[in-house]
Amino acid sequence: MPTEHACQSAAEIAAEHLDSLRPFLQSGHPHGGGRGGVGDWPLGASALLVVLAGLQADRPDGPPLWDAQAGDRIREALGLPVAGAEGLPPRRRPRGWEALAVVQHTAQELLTGLAADSGPGRSGELSGQLARVEGALVVTLRRMGVPAEASTRCAAGLAEATGSLFGL
């Protein structure tokens, strides 16, 4: 199971990478951008949960349509408007240690599912799934209007942060 320290470190890294998207996604801010999300555990936890949901969706019994919803979840994590959600109250984001506990629990559920499904010749399954989710994130970010280099860098950073939860 990922430790609290591993979740905290991963959330800090994920927050920095997700925050790097703000200049591309906020209207009126075509260039530049602050580092307001660095160290923001809820932001990082939200980013990790997007990737963990992708890992769960990549499983045969996983929830469908992750890639169709990933862009909205990224915008929502950044506190940006989501198309079609005007007038709806924003989803409650866990704060502080609660956010990290949700990440830790979700990662544990994923590991438990992988362990139950594991069999001969299935080593490296998690790293393969993570690579597929990283690729899907690049495509999602490109569809959102994020330039190719920034999309690739952000998706790789989020995948690396998530992989660190599992010692990858």
LOFIGU-667037 format. One record per residue: x, y, z of N, C-alpha, C, O, CB in turn. Coordinates in steps of 0.2 Angstrom, whole numbers. Glycine has a CB too. Example, Ala and Ser with C-alpha at 12.3 -4.5 7.8 and 13.67 -1.06 7.14 Angstrom:
+-------+--------+-------+--------+---------+-------+-------+--------+-------+-------+--------+-------+--------+---------+-------+
| neast | nnorth |   nup | caeast | canorth |  caup | ceast | cnorth |   cup | oeast | onorth |   oup | cbeast | cbnorth |  cbup |
+-------+--------+-------+--------+---------+-------+-------+--------+-------+-------+--------+-------+--------+---------+-------+
|    66 |    -28 |    39 |     62 |     -22 |    39 |    66 |    -16 |    39 |    71 |    -17 |    42 |     57 |     -22 |    45 |
|    64 |    -11 |    35 |     68 |      -5 |    36 |    64 |      0 |    39 |    67 |      6 |    40 |     70 |      -3 |    29 |
+-------+--------+-------+--------+---------+-------+-------+--------+-------+-------+--------+-------+--------+---------+-------+
END
This chain:
+-------+--------+-------+--------+---------+-------+-------+--------+-------+-------+--------+-------+--------+---------+-------+
| neast | nnorth |   nup | caeast | canorth |  caup | ceast | cnorth |   cup | oeast | onorth |   oup | cbeast | cbnorth |  cbup |
+-------+--------+-------+--------+---------+-------+-------+--------+-------+-------+--------+-------+--------+---------+-------+
|     4 |     -6 |     0 |      0 |       0 |     0 |     4 |      6 |     0 |     9 |      6 |     4 |     -5 |       0 |     6 |
|     3 |     11 |    -4 |      7 |      17 |    -4 |     6 |     21 |     3 |     1 |     21 |     6 |      4 |      22 |    -9 |
|    12 |     23 |     5 |     12 |      26 |    12 |     9 |     34 |    11 |     9 |     36 |     6 |     19 |      27 |    14 |
|     8 |     37 |    17 |      6 |      44 |    17 |    11 |     48 |    14 |    10 |     53 |    10 |      4 |      46 |    24 |
|    18 |     47 |    15 |     23 |      51 |    13 |    23 |     50 |     5 |    24 |     55 |     2 |     30 |      49 |    16 |
|    22 |     44 |     3 |     22 |      43 |    -5 |    17 |     47 |    -8 |    17 |     50 |   -13 |     22 |      35 |    -6 |
|    11 |     47 |    -5 |      5 |      50 |    -7 |     6 |     58 |    -7 |     4 |     61 |   -12 |     -1 |      49 |    -3 |
|     9 |     60 |    -2 |     11 |      67 |    -1 |    16 |     70 |    -7 |    14 |     75 |   -10 |     13 |      69 |     6 |
|    21 |     66 |    -8 |     26 |      67 |   -13 |    23 |     67 |   -20 |    24 |     72 |   -24 |     32 |      63 |   -12 |
|    19 |     62 |   -21 |     16 |      61 |   -28 |    11 |     67 |   -29 |    11 |     70 |   -34 |     12 |      55 |   -28 |
|     7 |     69 |   -24 |      2 |      75 |   -25 |     6 |     81 |   -26 |     3 |     85 |   -30 |     -2 |      75 |   -18 |
|    11 |     82 |   -23 |     15 |      88 |   -24 |    18 |     89 |   -31 |    17 |     94 |   -34 |     21 |      89 |   -19 |
|    20 |     83 |   -34 |     23 |      83 |   -40 |    17 |     84 |   -45 |    18 |     87 |   -50 |     27 |      76 |   -42 |
|    12 |     80 |   -44 |      6 |      81 |   -49 |     3 |     88 |   -49 |     1 |     90 |   -54 |      1 |      75 |   -46 |
|     3 |     91 |   -43 |      0 |      98 |   -43 |     4 |    102 |   -47 |     2 |    107 |   -51 |      0 |     100 |   -36 |
|    11 |    102 |   -47 |     15 |     106 |   -51 |    14 |    105 |   -58 |    13 |    110 |   -62 |     23 |     105 |   -49 |
|    13 |     99 |   -60 |     12 |      97 |   -67 |     5 |     99 |   -70 |     4 |    102 |   -75 |     13 |      89 |   -69 |
|     0 |     98 |   -66 |     -7 |     100 |   -68 |    -7 |    108 |   -68 |   -10 |    111 |   -72 |    -12 |      97 |   -63 |
|    -4 |    111 |   -63 |     -4 |     118 |   -63 |    -1 |    121 |   -69 |    -3 |    127 |   -71 |     -1 |     121 |   -57 |
|     4 |    118 |   -72 |      7 |     120 |   -78 |     2 |    121 |   -84 |     4 |    124 |   -89 |     13 |     116 |   -80 |
|    -4 |    118 |   -83 |     -9 |     119 |   -89 |   -13 |    125 |   -88 |   -16 |    127 |   -93 |    -13 |     113 |   -89 |
|   -13 |    128 |   -83 |    -17 |     134 |   -82 |   -16 |    139 |   -87 |   -21 |    142 |   -90 |    -15 |     138 |   -75 |
|   -10 |    141 |   -89 |     -9 |     146 |   -95 |   -13 |    144 |  -101 |   -15 |    149 |  -105 |     -2 |     148 |   -96 |
|   -13 |    138 |  -102 |    -16 |     136 |  -109 |   -24 |    135 |  -108 |   -27 |    135 |  -113 |    -13 |     129 |  -111 |
|   -27 |    134 |  -102 |    -34 |     133 |  -102 |   -38 |    139 |   -99 |   -44 |    139 |  -100 |    -34 |     127 |   -97 |
|   -34 |    144 |   -96 |    -38 |     149 |   -93 |   -39 |    155 |   -99 |   -34 |    156 |  -102 |    -34 |     152 |   -87 |
|   -45 |    157 |  -100 |    -46 |     162 |  -105 |   -42 |    168 |  -103 |   -43 |    170 |   -97 |    -53 |     163 |  -106 |
|   -39 |    172 |  -107 |    -36 |     178 |  -106 |   -29 |    177 |  -103 |   -25 |    182 |  -102 |    -40 |     182 |  -101 |
|   -26 |    171 |  -103 |    -19 |     170 |  -101 |   -16 |    165 |  -106 |   -14 |    159 |  -104 |    -19 |     166 |   -94 |
|   -14 |    168 |  -112 |    -11 |     163 |  -117 |    -4 |    161 |  -115 |    -2 |    156 |  -118 |    -12 |     167 |  -123 |
|    -1 |    165 |  -111 |      6 |     163 |  -110 |     8 |    165 |  -103 |     4 |    168 |   -99 |     11 |     168 |  -114 |
|    13 |    162 |  -100 |     15 |     163 |   -93 |    11 |    159 |   -89 |     8 |    154 |   -91 |     14 |     170 |   -91 |
|    11 |    160 |   -82 |      7 |     157 |   -77 |    11 |    156 |   -71 |    17 |    157 |   -71 |      5 |     150 |   -80 |
|     7 |    156 |   -66 |     10 |     156 |   -59 |    11 |    149 |   -57 |    10 |    144 |   -61 |      5 |     159 |   -54 |
|    14 |    148 |   -51 |     15 |     142 |   -48 |    11 |    141 |   -42 |    13 |    138 |   -37 |     23 |     141 |   -46 |
|     5 |    143 |   -42 |      0 |     143 |   -37 |    -2 |    136 |   -34 |    -4 |    135 |   -29 |     -6 |     147 |   -38 |
|    -1 |    131 |   -39 |     -3 |     124 |   -37 |     2 |    120 |   -34 |     1 |    115 |   -31 |     -6 |     121 |   -43 |
|     8 |    123 |   -34 |     14 |     119 |   -31 |    13 |    118 |   -24 |    12 |    123 |   -20 |     21 |     122 |   -32 |
|    13 |    112 |   -21 |     12 |     110 |   -14 |     5 |    110 |   -13 |     3 |    109 |    -7 |     15 |     115 |   -10 |
|     0 |    111 |   -17 |     -7 |     111 |   -16 |    -9 |    103 |   -16 |   -11 |    101 |   -22 |    -11 |     115 |   -21 |
|   -10 |    100 |   -10 |    -12 |      93 |   -10 |   -18 |     92 |   -13 |   -19 |     87 |   -17 |    -12 |      91 |    -3 |
|   -24 |     96 |   -12 |    -30 |      94 |   -16 |   -29 |     94 |   -23 |   -32 |     90 |   -27 |    -35 |      99 |   -13 |
|   -26 |     99 |   -26 |    -25 |      99 |   -33 |   -21 |     93 |   -35 |   -23 |     90 |   -40 |    -21 |     106 |   -35 |
|   -16 |     92 |   -32 |    -12 |      86 |   -34 |   -16 |     79 |   -33 |   -15 |     75 |   -37 |     -5 |      85 |   -30 |
|   -19 |     79 |   -28 |    -23 |      73 |   -27 |   -29 |     72 |   -32 |   -30 |     67 |   -34 |    -27 |      73 |   -20 |
|   -32 |     78 |   -34 |    -37 |      77 |   -40 |   -33 |     75 |   -46 |   -36 |     71 |   -50 |    -40 |      84 |   -41 |
|   -27 |     77 |   -47 |    -24 |      75 |   -53 |   -22 |     67 |   -53 |   -23 |     64 |   -58 |    -17 |      79 |   -54 |
|   -20 |     65 |   -47 |    -18 |      58 |   -46 |   -25 |     54 |   -47 |   -24 |     48 |   -50 |    -15 |      57 |   -39 |
|   -30 |     56 |   -45 |    -36 |      53 |   -45 |   -39 |     52 |   -52 |   -42 |     47 |   -54 |    -42 |      56 |   -41 |
|   -37 |     57 |   -56 |    -39 |      57 |   -64 |   -35 |     51 |   -67 |   -38 |     47 |   -70 |    -37 |      63 |   -67 |
|   -28 |     50 |   -65 |    -24 |      45 |   -68 |   -26 |     38 |   -65 |   -27 |     33 |   -69 |    -17 |      47 |   -67 |
|   -28 |     38 |   -59 |    -30 |      32 |   -55 |   -36 |     29 |   -58 |   -37 |     23 |   -59 |    -30 |      32 |   -48 |
|   -41 |     34 |   -60 |    -47 |      32 |   -63 |   -46 |     29 |   -70 |   -49 |     25 |   -72 |    -52 |      38 |   -64 |
|   -41 |     32 |   -73 |    -39 |      29 |   -80 |   -36 |     22 |   -79 |   -37 |     18 |   -84 |    -34 |      34 |   -83 |
|   -32 |     21 |   -74 |    -30 |      14 |   -73 |   -35 |      9 |   -72 |   -35 |      4 |   -74 |    -24 |      14 |   -67 |
|   -40 |     12 |   -68 |    -46 |       7 |   -66 |   -50 |      6 |   -73 |   -52 |      1 |   -74 |    -50 |      10 |   -61 |
|   -51 |     11 |   -77 |    -54 |      10 |   -83 |   -51 |      6 |   -88 |   -54 |      3 |   -92 |    -56 |      17 |   -86 |
|   -44 |      5 |   -87 |    -40 |       1 |   -92 |   -41 |     -6 |   -90 |   -39 |    -11 |   -94 |    -33 |       3 |   -92 |
|   -44 |     -8 |   -85 |    -45 |     -15 |   -83 |   -52 |    -17 |   -86 |   -56 |    -13 |   -88 |    -46 |     -15 |   -75 |
|   -52 |    -24 |   -87 |    -58 |     -26 |   -91 |   -65 |    -25 |   -87 |   -70 |    -24 |   -91 |    -58 |     -34 |   -91 |
|   -65 |    -24 |   -81 |    -71 |     -23 |   -77 |   -71 |    -15 |   -75 |   -75 |    -14 |   -71 |    -71 |     -27 |   -71 |
|   -67 |    -11 |   -78 |    -66 |      -4 |   -76 |   -72 |      0 |   -79 |   -76 |     -2 |   -83 |    -60 |      -1 |   -78 |
|   -73 |      6 |   -76 |    -78 |      10 |   -78 |   -77 |     13 |   -85 |   -71 |     14 |   -87 |    -79 |      16 |   -73 |
|   -82 |     13 |   -89 |    -82 |      15 |   -96 |   -81 |     23 |   -96 |   -82 |     26 |   -92 |    -87 |      13 |  -100 |
|   -79 |     25 |  -102 |    -79 |      32 |  -104 |   -74 |     37 |  -100 |   -75 |     43 |  -100 |    -86 |      35 |  -103 |
|   -69 |     34 |   -97 |    -64 |      38 |   -93 |   -61 |     43 |   -98 |   -61 |     49 |   -96 |    -59 |      34 |   -91 |
|   -59 |     42 |  -104 |    -56 |      46 |  -108 |   -60 |     52 |  -110 |   -58 |     58 |  -112 |    -53 |      43 |  -114 |
|   -67 |     51 |  -111 |    -72 |      56 |  -112 |   -73 |     61 |  -107 |   -75 |     67 |  -108 |    -78 |      53 |  -115 |
|   -72 |     59 |  -101 |    -73 |      63 |   -95 |   -66 |     66 |   -92 |   -67 |     70 |   -88 |    -76 |      59 |   -89 |
|   -60 |     63 |   -94 |    -54 |      66 |   -91 |   -53 |     73 |   -92 |   -51 |     76 |   -87 |    -48 |      62 |   -94 |
|   -55 |     76 |   -98 |    -54 |      83 |   -99 |   -58 |     87 |   -94 |   -55 |     92 |   -91 |    -55 |      85 |  -106 |
|   -64 |     85 |   -93 |    -68 |      89 |   -88 |   -66 |     88 |   -81 |   -66 |     93 |   -77 |    -75 |      86 |   -88 |
|   -63 |     82 |   -79 |    -60 |      81 |   -72 |   -54 |     86 |   -71 |   -53 |     88 |   -66 |    -59 |      74 |   -71 |
|   -50 |     86 |   -77 |    -44 |      90 |   -76 |   -46 |     98 |   -75 |   -43 |    101 |   -71 |    -40 |      90 |   -83 |
|   -51 |    100 |   -79 |    -53 |     107 |   -79 |   -56 |    108 |   -72 |   -55 |    113 |   -69 |    -58 |     109 |   -84 |
|   -60 |    103 |   -69 |    -63 |     104 |   -63 |   -58 |    104 |   -57 |   -59 |    108 |   -53 |    -68 |      98 |   -62 |
|   -53 |    100 |   -58 |    -47 |     100 |   -53 |   -44 |    107 |   -53 |   -42 |    109 |   -47 |    -42 |      95 |   -54 |
|   -43 |    110 |   -58 |    -40 |     117 |   -59 |   -45 |    122 |   -57 |   -43 |    128 |   -56 |    -37 |     118 |   -66 |
|   -51 |    121 |   -55 |    -56 |     126 |   -53 |   -58 |    130 |   -59 |   -61 |    135 |   -59 |    -53 |     130 |   -48 |
|   -58 |    127 |   -65 |    -60 |     130 |   -71 |   -67 |    128 |   -73 |   -69 |    123 |   -72 |    -55 |     129 |   -77 |
|   -70 |    132 |   -77 |    -77 |     130 |   -79 |   -77 |    124 |   -84 |   -72 |    123 |   -88 |    -80 |     136 |   -83 |
|   -82 |    120 |   -83 |    -83 |     114 |   -87 |   -89 |    115 |   -91 |   -94 |    117 |   -88 |    -84 |     107 |   -82 |
|   -88 |    114 |   -97 |    -94 |     114 |  -102 |  -100 |    110 |  -100 |   -99 |    104 |   -98 |    -92 |     113 |  -109 |
|  -106 |    113 |  -100 |   -112 |     109 |   -98 |  -113 |    109 |   -91 |  -118 |    106 |   -88 |   -111 |     102 |  -101 |
|  -108 |    112 |   -87 |   -109 |     111 |   -79 |  -111 |    118 |   -76 |  -111 |    119 |   -70 |   -103 |     109 |   -76 |
|  -113 |    123 |   -81 |   -115 |     130 |   -79 |  -121 |    129 |   -74 |  -126 |    126 |   -76 |   -116 |     134 |   -85 |
|  -121 |    133 |   -69 |   -126 |     133 |   -64 |  -127 |    127 |   -59 |  -130 |    127 |   -54 |   -133 |     133 |   -68 |
|  -122 |    122 |   -60 |   -122 |     116 |   -56 |  -117 |    118 |   -50 |  -112 |    121 |   -51 |   -120 |     110 |   -59 |
|  -118 |    116 |   -44 |   -114 |     117 |   -39 |  -107 |    113 |   -40 |  -108 |    108 |   -42 |   -117 |     116 |   -32 |
|  -101 |    116 |   -38 |    -95 |     113 |   -40 |   -95 |    107 |   -35 |   -97 |    107 |   -29 |    -89 |     117 |   -39 |
|   -91 |    101 |   -37 |    -90 |      95 |   -33 |   -86 |     97 |   -27 |   -81 |    101 |   -28 |    -87 |      90 |   -37 |
|   -87 |     94 |   -22 |    -83 |      96 |   -16 |   -76 |     92 |   -17 |   -76 |     86 |   -18 |    -87 |      93 |    -9 |
|   -71 |     96 |   -16 |    -64 |      93 |   -16 |   -62 |     92 |    -9 |   -62 |     96 |    -5 |    -59 |      98 |   -20 |
|   -59 |     86 |    -8 |    -56 |      84 |    -1 |   -50 |     89 |     0 |   -47 |     91 |    -5 |    -54 |      77 |    -1 |
|   -49 |     90 |     6 |    -44 |      95 |     8 |   -38 |     91 |    12 |   -40 |     86 |    15 |    -47 |     101 |    13 |
|   -32 |     94 |    12 |    -27 |      91 |    16 |   -26 |     84 |    16 |   -25 |     81 |    11 |    -27 |      94 |    23 |
|   -25 |     81 |    22 |    -24 |      74 |    23 |   -30 |     70 |    20 |   -29 |     64 |    18 |    -23 |      72 |    30 |
|   -36 |     73 |    20 |    -42 |      69 |    17 |   -41 |     68 |    10 |   -42 |     62 |     8 |    -48 |      73 |    19 |
|   -38 |     72 |     6 |    -37 |      72 |    -1 |   -32 |     66 |    -2 |   -32 |     62 |    -6 |    -34 |      78 |    -4 |
|   -26 |     66 |     2 |    -21 |      61 |     2 |   -24 |     54 |     4 |   -22 |     49 |     1 |    -15 |      62 |     6 |
|   -28 |     54 |     8 |    -31 |      47 |    11 |   -36 |     44 |     5 |   -36 |     38 |     4 |    -36 |      48 |    17 |
|   -39 |     49 |     1 |    -43 |      46 |    -5 |   -38 |     43 |   -10 |   -40 |     38 |   -13 |    -47 |      52 |    -8 |
|   -33 |     47 |   -11 |    -28 |      44 |   -16 |   -25 |     37 |   -13 |   -25 |     32 |   -17 |    -22 |      49 |   -17 |
|   -23 |     37 |    -7 |    -21 |      31 |    -4 |   -26 |     25 |    -5 |   -24 |     19 |    -7 |    -19 |      32 |     3 |
|   -32 |     26 |    -3 |    -37 |      21 |    -3 |   -38 |     19 |   -11 |   -39 |     13 |   -12 |    -44 |      24 |     0 |
|   -39 |     24 |   -15 |    -40 |      22 |   -22 |   -34 |     18 |   -25 |   -35 |     13 |   -29 |    -41 |      28 |   -26 |
|   -28 |     20 |   -23 |    -22 |      16 |   -26 |   -22 |      9 |   -23 |   -20 |      4 |   -26 |    -15 |      19 |   -24 |
|   -24 |      8 |   -16 |    -24 |       2 |   -13 |   -30 |     -3 |   -17 |   -29 |     -9 |   -18 |    -26 |       2 |    -6 |
|   -35 |      0 |   -18 |    -41 |      -4 |   -22 |   -38 |     -6 |   -28 |   -39 |    -12 |   -30 |    -47 |       1 |   -23 |
|   -34 |     -2 |   -32 |    -32 |      -4 |   -38 |   -27 |    -10 |   -38 |   -27 |    -14 |   -41 |    -28 |       2 |   -42 |
|   -22 |     -9 |   -33 |    -17 |     -14 |   -32 |   -21 |    -21 |   -30 |   -19 |    -26 |   -32 |    -13 |     -12 |   -26 |
|   -26 |    -20 |   -26 |    -30 |     -26 |   -23 |   -33 |    -30 |   -30 |   -33 |    -36 |   -30 |    -35 |     -25 |   -18 |
|   -36 |    -26 |   -34 |    -39 |     -28 |   -40 |   -34 |    -32 |   -45 |   -35 |    -37 |   -47 |    -42 |     -23 |   -44 |
|   -28 |    -28 |   -45 |    -23 |     -31 |   -49 |   -20 |    -38 |   -46 |   -19 |    -43 |   -50 |    -17 |     -26 |   -50 |
|   -19 |    -38 |   -40 |    -17 |     -44 |   -37 |   -22 |    -50 |   -38 |   -20 |    -56 |   -39 |    -16 |     -43 |   -29 |
|   -28 |    -48 |   -37 |    -34 |     -54 |   -38 |   -34 |    -56 |   -45 |   -35 |    -62 |   -46 |    -40 |     -51 |   -36 |
|   -32 |    -52 |   -50 |    -32 |     -54 |   -57 |   -26 |    -57 |   -59 |   -25 |    -59 |   -65 |    -34 |     -48 |   -61 |
|   -20 |    -56 |   -55 |    -14 |     -58 |   -58 |   -13 |    -65 |   -59 |   -16 |    -69 |   -56 |     -8 |     -56 |   -53 |
|    -9 |    -67 |   -64 |     -8 |     -74 |   -66 |    -1 |    -74 |   -69 |     3 |    -69 |   -69 |    -13 |     -77 |   -70 |
|     1 |    -80 |   -71 |      8 |     -81 |   -74 |     8 |    -76 |   -81 |     3 |    -75 |   -84 |      9 |     -88 |   -76 |
|    14 |    -73 |   -81 |     15 |     -69 |   -87 |    12 |    -62 |   -87 |    12 |    -59 |   -92 |     13 |     -72 |   -93 |
|    10 |    -60 |   -81 |      6 |     -53 |   -81 |    10 |    -48 |   -77 |     8 |    -43 |   -75 |     -1 |     -54 |   -77 |
|    17 |    -50 |   -76 |     21 |     -45 |   -73 |    22 |    -39 |   -78 |    21 |    -39 |   -84 |     28 |     -47 |   -71 |
|    22 |    -33 |   -75 |     23 |     -27 |   -79 |    16 |    -24 |   -81 |    16 |    -19 |   -85 |     27 |     -28 |   -84 |
|    11 |    -27 |   -79 |      4 |     -25 |   -81 |     2 |    -18 |   -79 |     0 |    -14 |   -83 |     -1 |     -30 |   -79 |
|     4 |    -16 |   -73 |      3 |      -9 |   -71 |     7 |     -4 |   -75 |     4 |      1 |   -76 |      4 |      -9 |   -63 |
|    13 |     -6 |   -76 |     17 |      -1 |   -80 |    14 |      0 |   -87 |    14 |      5 |   -90 |     24 |      -3 |   -80 |
|    12 |     -5 |   -90 |      9 |      -5 |   -97 |     2 |     -1 |   -96 |     1 |      3 |  -101 |      8 |     -12 |   -99 |
|    -2 |     -2 |   -91 |     -8 |       2 |   -91 |    -6 |      9 |   -90 |   -10 |     13 |   -93 |    -12 |      -1 |   -85 |
|    -1 |     11 |   -86 |      1 |      17 |   -85 |     3 |     21 |   -91 |     1 |     27 |   -92 |      6 |      18 |   -79 |
|     7 |     17 |   -95 |      9 |      20 |  -102 |     3 |     21 |  -106 |     3 |     26 |  -110 |     14 |      15 |  -105 |
|    -2 |     17 |  -106 |     -8 |      18 |  -110 |   -12 |     24 |  -108 |   -15 |     28 |  -112 |    -13 |      12 |  -110 |
|   -13 |     25 |  -101 |    -16 |      31 |   -98 |   -12 |     37 |  -100 |   -15 |     42 |  -101 |    -17 |      30 |   -90 |
|    -6 |     37 |   -99 |     -2 |      43 |  -101 |    -3 |     45 |  -108 |    -4 |     51 |  -110 |      6 |      41 |  -100 |
|    -3 |     40 |  -113 |     -5 |      42 |  -120 |   -12 |     45 |  -121 |   -13 |     49 |  -125 |     -4 |      35 |  -124 |
|   -16 |     42 |  -117 |    -23 |      44 |  -118 |   -24 |     51 |  -115 |   -28 |     56 |  -117 |    -28 |      40 |  -114 |
|   -20 |     53 |  -109 |    -20 |      60 |  -107 |   -17 |     65 |  -112 |   -19 |     70 |  -112 |    -16 |      60 |  -100 |
|   -12 |     63 |  -115 |     -9 |      67 |  -120 |   -14 |     69 |  -125 |   -15 |     75 |  -127 |     -3 |      64 |  -124 |
|   -18 |     64 |  -128 |    -23 |      65 |  -133 |   -29 |     70 |  -130 |   -31 |     74 |  -133 |    -26 |      58 |  -135 |
|   -31 |     68 |  -123 |    -36 |      72 |  -120 |   -33 |     80 |  -120 |   -37 |     84 |  -121 |    -37 |      70 |  -113 |
|   -27 |     81 |  -117 |    -25 |      87 |  -117 |   -24 |     91 |  -123 |   -25 |     97 |  -124 |    -18 |      87 |  -113 |
|   -22 |     88 |  -128 |    -22 |      91 |  -135 |   -29 |     93 |  -137 |   -30 |     98 |  -140 |    -19 |      86 |  -140 |
|   -34 |     89 |  -136 |    -41 |      90 |  -138 |   -43 |     97 |  -134 |   -47 |    100 |  -136 |    -45 |      85 |  -136 |
|   -40 |     98 |  -128 |    -42 |     103 |  -124 |   -38 |    110 |  -126 |   -40 |    115 |  -124 |    -40 |     102 |  -117 |
|   -34 |    109 |  -131 |    -30 |     115 |  -134 |   -24 |    116 |  -131 |   -21 |    121 |  -132 |    -34 |     121 |  -133 |
|   -21 |    111 |  -127 |    -14 |     112 |  -124 |    -9 |    110 |  -130 |   -10 |    105 |  -133 |    -14 |     108 |  -118 |
|    -4 |    114 |  -130 |      1 |     112 |  -136 |     4 |    106 |  -134 |     4 |    103 |  -129 |      6 |     118 |  -136 |
|     7 |    103 |  -140 |      9 |      96 |  -140 |    15 |     95 |  -134 |    14 |     90 |  -130 |     12 |      94 |  -146 |
|    20 |     99 |  -134 |     25 |      99 |  -129 |    23 |     99 |  -122 |    25 |     95 |  -118 |     30 |     104 |  -130 |
|    18 |    104 |  -121 |     16 |     104 |  -114 |    11 |     98 |  -112 |    11 |     96 |  -106 |     12 |     111 |  -113 |
|     7 |     96 |  -117 |      3 |      90 |  -116 |     7 |     84 |  -114 |     6 |     80 |  -109 |     -1 |      88 |  -122 |
|    12 |     83 |  -118 |     17 |      77 |  -117 |    20 |     78 |  -110 |    21 |     73 |  -106 |     22 |      77 |  -122 |
|    23 |     84 |  -109 |     27 |      85 |  -102 |    22 |     84 |   -96 |    24 |     81 |   -91 |     30 |      92 |  -102 |
|    16 |     86 |   -97 |     11 |      86 |   -91 |     9 |     79 |   -90 |     9 |     76 |   -84 |      5 |      90 |   -92 |
|     7 |     75 |   -96 |      5 |      68 |   -95 |    10 |     64 |   -92 |     9 |     59 |   -88 |      3 |      66 |  -102 |
|    16 |     65 |   -95 |     22 |      61 |   -92 |    23 |     62 |   -85 |    25 |     58 |   -81 |     29 |      63 |   -96 |
|    23 |     69 |   -83 |     24 |      70 |   -76 |    18 |     67 |   -71 |    20 |     65 |   -66 |     24 |      78 |   -75 |
|    12 |     67 |   -74 |      6 |      64 |   -70 |     7 |     57 |   -69 |     6 |     54 |   -64 |      0 |      66 |   -73 |
|     9 |     54 |   -75 |     10 |      47 |   -75 |    16 |     45 |   -70 |    16 |     40 |   -66 |     12 |      44 |   -82 |
|    21 |     49 |   -70 |     27 |      47 |   -66 |    25 |     48 |   -58 |    27 |     44 |   -54 |     33 |      52 |   -67 |
|    21 |     53 |   -57 |     19 |      54 |   -50 |    15 |     49 |   -48 |    15 |     46 |   -42 |     15 |      61 |   -49 |
|    10 |     46 |   -52 |      6 |      41 |   -50 |    10 |     34 |   -50 |     9 |     30 |   -45 |      0 |      40 |   -56 |
|    15 |     33 |   -54 |     19 |      27 |   -54 |    23 |     27 |   -47 |    24 |     22 |   -45 |     24 |      27 |   -60 |
|    25 |     33 |   -45 |     28 |      33 |   -39 |    24 |     30 |   -33 |    27 |     28 |   -28 |     31 |      40 |   -37 |
|    18 |     30 |   -33 |     14 |      27 |   -28 |    15 |     20 |   -28 |    14 |     17 |   -22 |      6 |      29 |   -29 |
|    17 |     17 |   -33 |     17 |      10 |   -34 |    25 |      7 |   -34 |    26 |      2 |   -35 |     13 |       7 |   -40 |
|    29 |     12 |   -33 |     36 |      10 |   -33 |    39 |     10 |   -41 |    44 |      6 |   -42 |     37 |       4 |   -30 |
|    35 |     12 |   -46 |     37 |      12 |   -53 |    41 |     18 |   -54 |    44 |     19 |   -60 |     31 |      12 |   -57 |
+-------+--------+-------+--------+---------+-------+-------+--------+-------+-------+--------+-------+--------+---------+-------+
END
